[in-house]
């Protein structure tokens, strides 16, 4: 433009680029219509291993997309993936969505810790593994796992190992009122009944170190090659699993999610009402209880309405006793 031509310009010829701080930002986000679904089967340092369409033969590594922020992604989650989902070496997909969870296994470090940790998502059942001897069973731990199942929407299954060392009768008698499915295994026999119960299901395993959890997984999934640890001389197991991992079962299929051995199972996130709602025969009556009722009955809760249910249907007395034992365990009571 020649000198002086600027006098012929008007406002329509002026273009002003907004500064970085004043640029309008769009709230629209991509819909990712081409995303593929996958199941999270492992996590390691900010990277997630995912099985596309829950097919163990199509495994890819993914990172959480920036738009996801700090959304929790755990083993068992159903997610949407975009990017390179070929699974070739040195490729990386992106997790752009986490589907709504059908069940959640949560725990806290202890009963005073307000921070809950999601251990596993979308498992249909929780296999509570405990040994009958070496180390001895801990009913309090079993009770707490049952509470976590009822609060999280999982079906509990009790797996008693090392039946060749001790009888399961006394321990089973304590859970007769709950009608929890039970599988009993021995070191010298294959766990055939257990394999049938797990087939076609997503099952999480939980148990103290040394109870034989990893040994069970190695039998169920021969290619797992998980380390098995010897029980220490003082009766406490050494940790052999360090992170939750989902492993595919042989055909006709299913998944087992092995979780790290735990020494405590905090329930700070669970309320008494969460547990009562899992007992259909008492759930409606609990709505008539006074505010903040702990449902423990006299003398702690003299006006608890659950006792009225037992008066009308005496056959529920054993169920109510079992329910209240779980409530005591949730509150940090005795483990027996």
Secondary structure, DSSP 8 states (H G I E B T S, - for coil): --TTGGGG--GGG------TTT----------TT-EEEEEEEEETTEEEEEETT-TTSEEEEEE-GGGTT----TT-EEEEEE--S--TT--EEEEEE---S-EEEEBSSTT----EEEEES-SEEEEEEESSSS---HHHHHHHHHHHHHHT-EEEEEEE-TTTS-SHHHHHTTGGGT-EEEE--TTS--HHHHHHHTTSEEEEE--TTSSHHHHHHHHSTT-------B-TTS-B-----S-EEEE-STT--EEEE----S--B-TT--HHHHHTT-HHHHHHHTTS-TT--S--TTTTTT-THHHHHHH-GGGHHHHHHHHHHHHHHTT----
